[in-house]
Amino acid sequence: QVQLVESGGGLVQPGGSLRLSCAASGFTFSRNAMSWYRQAPGKERELVAVISSFDGGTHYADSVKGRFTISRDNAKNTVYLQMNILKPEDTAVYYCKLSRLGVDYWGQGTQVTVSS
């Protein structure tokens, strides 16, 4: 079955960096687009970034453009989110998501806290 396992979250000071990883299994990773979402306390879950399967094309939320980079390693079945110049408003639980055959699959999430 599909499994998505995020890691790499933690506490970081404003201006710092983190790299999140999402290890995937149970499906043909290289043939599927992958996404990162986040959910801050009291807010709805929002799209952060998407990477396509076909050409590795990417799309970012305006709030993270120029600071975050999504990438994938198809040999390792892993998608990454490099987060730089982190701000307190980036504090949230970050989730990776697969949409496949009309079904959304989510990982368990990893907490990112940006605070001094």
C-alpha positions in Angstrom: 0.0 0.0 0.0 1.0 3.6 -0.4 3.2 5.0 2.3 4.6 8.5 2.7 6.9 9.2 5.6 8.1 12.8 6.2 11.2 13.7 8.2 13.5 16.7 8.7 11.4 19.0 10.7 12.5 20.8 13.8 13.0 24.1 15.5 15.0 26.8 13.6 15.7 30.5 14.1 14.3 33.0 11.7 16.6 33.2 8.6 17.6 29.6 9.0 17.2 26.6 6.8 15.8 23.1 6.9 15.4 20.3 4.4 12.4 18.1 4.6 12.3 14.6 3.1 9.4 12.4 2.1 10.1 8.7 1.5 7.5 7.1 -0.6 6.7 3.4 -1.2 3.8 1.3 -2.6 3.5 2.9 -6.0 5.6 3.8 -9.0 7.1 7.0 -7.7 8.7 8.2 -10.9 5.4 8.3 -12.7 3.6 10.6 -10.2 3.6 14.2 -9.3 4.3 15.0 -5.7 3.3 17.9 -3.5 4.2 19.5 -0.2 1.4 21.1 1.9 1.5 22.8 5.3 -1.0 23.5 8.0 -0.5 26.2 10.7 -2.5 26.1 13.9 -6.1 27.4 13.3 -5.6 27.6 9.6 -6.5 25.5 6.6 -4.0 23.2 4.9 -2.3 25.0 2.0 -0.3 24.0 -1.0 3.4 24.9 -0.7 5.0 23.3 -3.8 4.4 20.7 -6.5 6.8 18.8 -8.7 5.7 17.0 -11.8 6.7 13.5 -12.8 7.2 14.1 -16.5 9.8 16.9 -16.7 10.4 17.8 -13.0 8.5 21.1 -13.5 7.7 22.9 -10.3 5.1 25.3 -8.9 5.2 27.3 -5.7 2.9 29.2 -3.5 3.6 32.9 -3.7 4.5 33.0 -0.1 7.5 30.7 -0.5 8.8 31.6 -4.0 12.5 32.3 -4.0 13.0 30.7 -0.6 11.8 27.1 -1.0 12.9 24.5 -3.5 11.1 21.2 -4.2 13.1 18.4 -5.8 12.9 14.6 -6.2 15.2 11.7 -6.5 13.4 8.9 -8.4 16.2 6.4 -7.6 15.5 6.9 -3.9 11.7 7.3 -4.2 12.1 10.6 -2.2 10.8 14.1 -2.6 12.5 17.0 -0.8 11.7 20.5 0.3 14.6 22.8 0.9 13.5 25.7 2.9 15.7 28.8 3.2 15.3 32.2 4.8 12.7 30.7 7.1 10.2 33.1 8.7 8.0 32.7 11.8 5.0 32.5 9.5 6.4 29.3 8.0 5.7 27.5 11.3 3.4 24.6 10.5 3.1 20.9 10.1 4.4 20.0 6.7 2.9 17.1 4.7 3.7 15.4 1.5 0.9 14.3 -0.7 0.3 12.0 -3.6 -2.8 12.2 -5.8 -3.3 9.0 -7.7 -6.3 7.6 -9.5 -8.6 10.1 -7.8 -7.3 9.3 -4.3 -5.2 11.6 -2.1 -2.6 10.0 0.1 -0.9 12.0 2.9 2.0 11.4 5.2 1.9 11.8 8.9 3.5 15.3 8.8 6.6 16.8 10.3 6.5 19.9 12.5 8.5 23.0 11.5 8.8 25.7 14.1 10.5 29.0 13.3 11.2 31.0 16.4 14.0 32.8 18.2 
